């Protein structure tokens, strides 16, 4: 049975459709997060992560063993911010027993590819330079941030740099060439993303780059040697196939991969965890995955 809680979110989104103006779009997604209260036990600290605006969040659940979740927000590479995802990032850190470092990476069209990737890599190097062991880092991202997290790990692998202990990818956008069958199959049930809108976002981010390039569409990459990954996606997403095909490719490359398809969930449902039970449960599952793969013996 569909979740009545997610239906409330659907109705709210329908009542406030996406505006045409980019600045208004950015304000809209920031408003989705700003509308939720940050629990009083969450500590927030702004930081410069090798030139990238970022912030630490932590809760009393963060352990002394140095676990860190490096988080890359969603927003189609053109919107999203620390504000839009702060509440959800803090909760993910609570569930993982870790501190979180969220990056406010540069956005298109002002800063097209590879700006966001450069910032993601700068944030990772910031953690390494701070003395945090790679095996204690979970690299995470939602939507465009999920694709960006994968691109960052591929870049690290090619550079011969140490890889993070695991990946957590939430509703990842991994194919900017837009070849997934679910773009049509799920069009009637996805309240947020359509082929037309995704095509617009891809054009702004790519700025002439090849849509099948592995650092913008990592679904086309050789995934061998990547760390264990958890992929979470809703069944009501036009990007469903981006996750299903990614999991298949990772598994074929002998990567330890866990794919969770959450029935009736919409794109980025984790953002609404304070109102949606499936959001809370999926964050708890992500936290358990991160804990399991960032154990002390791997430090």
Buried (B, 14 or more C-beta within 10 A) or exposed (E): EEBEBBEEBBEBBEEEEBEEEBEEBBBBBBEBBBEBEBEEEBEBEEEEBBEBBBBBBBBEBBEEEBBBBBBBBBBBBBBBBBBBBBBBBBBBBBBBBBBBBBBBBBBBEEBBBBBBBBBBBBBBBBBBEEEBBBBBBBBBBBBBBBBBBBBBBBBBBEEEBEBBBBBBBBBBBBBBBBBBEBBEEBEEBBBBBBEEEBBEBBBBBBEEBBBEBBBBBBBBBEBEEBBBBBBBBBBBBBBBBBBBBBBEBBEEBEBEBBBBBBEBBBBBBBBBBBBBEBBBEBBBBBBBBBBEBBEEEEB
